[in-house]
Amino acid sequence: MSIRFVKYCLVLVLFASFSSVKAQYNEFGIMLGGSTYKGELSEHTFNTDFVHPAFGAFYRHNWDRRWSWKIELNYGKISGDDAYGSTAYQRDRNLSFESTILELSPQVEFNFLPYETGRPDYPFTPYLFTGISVFTFNPKAYLGNELYELQPLGTEGQGINGTKKYKRTAIAIPIGGGVKINVGRFGIGIEVGARRSYSDYIDDVSTVYPDPALLQAANGTAAVLLSNRSFLANDTNFVQPPFNFKQRGDSNTPDWYVFGGVTIYFRLTSMLKDICKPFKFRRY
């Protein structure tokens, strides 16, 4: 997905946010599904090798039958592993990670068809959404049987090479869509949304290998062992050239993560005005 497309979506969101529309009803719902990620340790946005359970909750305010805004809270696990890489370089690099993602995300939705929860004459609609997300992450990896937090270890020399350690809170742009379906007084949906993050450290991999002597002195043996897990670096049969400042990741490609699943929601208000017919009350 291009940055131009993301900017277009943001302009659309702002236009919708300031449009003069009349509120009609509110909803509350939950999401049950899965989460995954794309970055240096997973090559594809929808990589089924690294899907983990995820769940969330949301509040949605419907301006009319086309436009709505919602705020949602999502939680899920993501992971990646070079053992599944498609190239010899990735498999030799031998890095892996896991992290939880906690996300708060206000979004704007657009329904392609008129839709209203609880009204059988508006049975379903496909829809799109975008907005902004604030999320926390904390990449970890196993060394033996012990799970280490990677950010404090500065595995790419952060804190000792003139750069600061990366923050574990970042911003992302969600872009996704799905289908809403009326089921009596409730609604169900199926949706998938990819998040383009403004961090390349969700997986703790972004730039180059640091000087292992400096890393050892600053952060200890575990930092060195988790920084460079390459099979070649640990091959004692012959001497390898130093890895210092050789490429470890690609800082030009930010990480992505994905939430998707089934939503179940119900209407909080019980009355509305029918725009096209004489005004009357309905109970739902």
N, C-alpha and C positions, 0 to 999 in steps of 0.2 A: 504494500500500500504506500503510495507516494505522499510526501509532505504536502504537496498541492491539494491532494484529496482531503487530507486531514484539515487543512486550512479552510477548504470549502465547507466541510461539515461544521466547523466552529462558527463560520459566518452564518450558516443556516440556524445553528443553535441560538446565536445572539438575536437574529431576526425574529425567531419564534418567541424568545423570552420577552421581547418588548412589544410584541403584537398585541393589539387590543382585542382580547377574547374574554368571554364570560365563563366563569367556573361553573361546573355542573355537579361533579361528585368525586369522592375520594375512595381509595382502595388500600387494603393492606394484604401483603402476600409473603410467601416464602419460596425459596429456590433450593432444590436438591439436584445435585449433578456432579460435575467433575471439574478439575483444573489441570492445566499443563503449561508448558513454557517453551519459548524458542530463544536460543542464544548460542554461545560458543559450544555448549555441551549438549545441544539438541538442535538439529538442523532445520526442523519443520515446525510451523506454527501449531498445527494440529497433530502432533506426534503421539500416537497411541501407545508408544513404549513407556511414556512417562505420565499417564493419566492417573490422577488421585481423586478421592472423594472431596467434594466441596459443598458448602451450604451457605445460605444467606437469607436476608429478610429485606423487604422494601415497603415504602409508602409511596403511593402514586396519586397525583392530583390531575384529573382530566379536565382540561379547558373546554373541550368539545369532543365530537366523535372522531376527530382526526389527530388532535394535538394533546399531549400531556407531558408533565414533568414528573420525575420520581427521584427519590434518594434511596440508595441501597447500601447495605453493609454485607460484605462477602468475606468468607474465610475458606482457605484451601491450602493444600500442600502442592509444591512443585519440586521437580528434581531433574537431573541430567547426568549422563554418564558417557565418557568417551568410548567405553567398550562397545557402544552401539553406533559409533561413528562410521561413516562411509569411506574414509580415507585412512591410509597407513599412518599419516601424521597424527590424526586424532586418536587412533587406537594406541599409538606409542606415547602420546602425551599423558593418557591414563588418568585424567582428572575426573572428579565426580563431585556432586553436591546435592543437598536437599535444603528446602526452606519452607516456612509457612508464609502465606500472604494474607494480610488483613487489610481490607480495602473499604474506604468510604467514598461513594461516587454519586454526585448529582448528575442527572441525565435528562435529556429531552427526547421524546418519542414521537414518531410520525406514523400513523396508520394509513396504509394504502387504500383501505376500504372503510366506510363509516362503521364504527364499532361502539357498542355500549354494553357493559356487563349487565346481565339480567334481562336483556331484551332479545327475545328469540328472532325478531326481524332483523337483527344485526348479528348473525351467527359466528362470523370469524373474520379475521383480517391478518395478512402479513404486515410486518412493521419493521422500521429501522430505528436505531437509537445511537446517540453520541453524547459526549459531555466531557467531564474531567474526573479524574480519580486521584485520591491521595492514599498511598499504601505504605505499609511497613514490611520489611523482609529481613531475614537473618540467615545467610548461607552457612551451612555446616557440612563437615565431611568426617568420615571415619578414618582413624589411624589405629590399626589393630581393632580392638573392641571398644575404643573410646571415641565419642562424638565430640568434635571440636568446633567452636564458633570460629569462622575464618576471618572476619573483619578485624578483630583485635590482633591477629597474628601478622597483618600486613604482608600477605603472601606475594605481593608484587612490589614490595619495598616501600609501601605507603608509611609515612612517618619517619623514614630514615633516608629517603632520597630526595627530600625537598618537597614532596607532595603530602597532602593531608589524607588521613583515612577517610574513605567514602562514607556518606551518610546512609543510614538504614531506613530512611523515610524518603520517598520520592513521589513525583507526579507522573501520571500516565493519561493518555487519551484513549477512551474506549470507543470502539466502532463495532457495531454488530446488528443483529436482527433476529427475527423469529416469527412465530405465528401465535395469535391469541384466539381462543375458542370458547364460546359461551357454553356452559354446562349448568342449566337451571339458574340458581341464584349465584353461582360461583363462576369462575373462569379458570381455565388452565392454559398454559403456554409452553412453548418450546423455544428456547433462545440460546444463541452463542454469541459471545462478544470477545474480540481480541483487544488487548490493551498494549499500545505502543508506549513503553516506559521511557522516561528521561533519565535513565540510569543504565550503565553497562556493567553493573556489578551485582546484579541479582544472583548470578552464579559465581561471583568472586573472580571472574576471569575477564580481563580487558586489554592489558598492554603487554609487558615484557617480563622475563624472568629477572629477579633482582640479584645482586651480589650475595651469594650464600654466606660468606664470611660476615658481612655486615648484618645480614638478617639473623644469623646465629647469635651474634653478640647482642643484638637489640631485643630479640623476641624468643630465642631459645631453639632447641632442636626440633620441636614439633612444627614450628613455623617453616623451617627449611624442608622438612620431609613432606609437608603438605603443599609447599610451593612448587616443588619439582618432583613429580611422581613418575617421570618418564622411565620407561624400561631401559632406554639407552643410557640415561644418566646413572642408572644403578647396575649397569653391566660391568662387572669387574674383570672380564676376560681381556679387555683392551681399553686403552686410555681414550676418553672422549674429549673433544675440545670443550672449553667452558661454555655454559649456557647463558652466562651473564648478558642481559639485554637482548637476547634472542626473543623472537615473537612467541608470546604465550596466548594472546587473544587478539581480537580486532576491535579497537575502540571506535571505529567508524560505523559499527552496526549495533545500535542499542538493543537491549533485551526486550522481549515481548512475553506477556503471559495471557492466559485465556481462562475465562469462566463460562460454563455452559451447563444447561440442564433443563429440568421441568419446573415451571412455576405454577403455584396454586394461589389464587387470590380471591378476595370477596369484597363486596361493596360495603362501605361504611355508612353512607347516607341512604335514606329510604324514599326520597321524593325528588322529582325533577320536573322541569317545564318542557313540554313538547313544543319545539320550535315551529313545526310544520302543521300542527293540529291545534284545536282549541285547548287552552291550558287545562290540565287536570292532574290529580294526584295519583301516584301508583305506589304500591307497597312491594318491596322485594325481600 
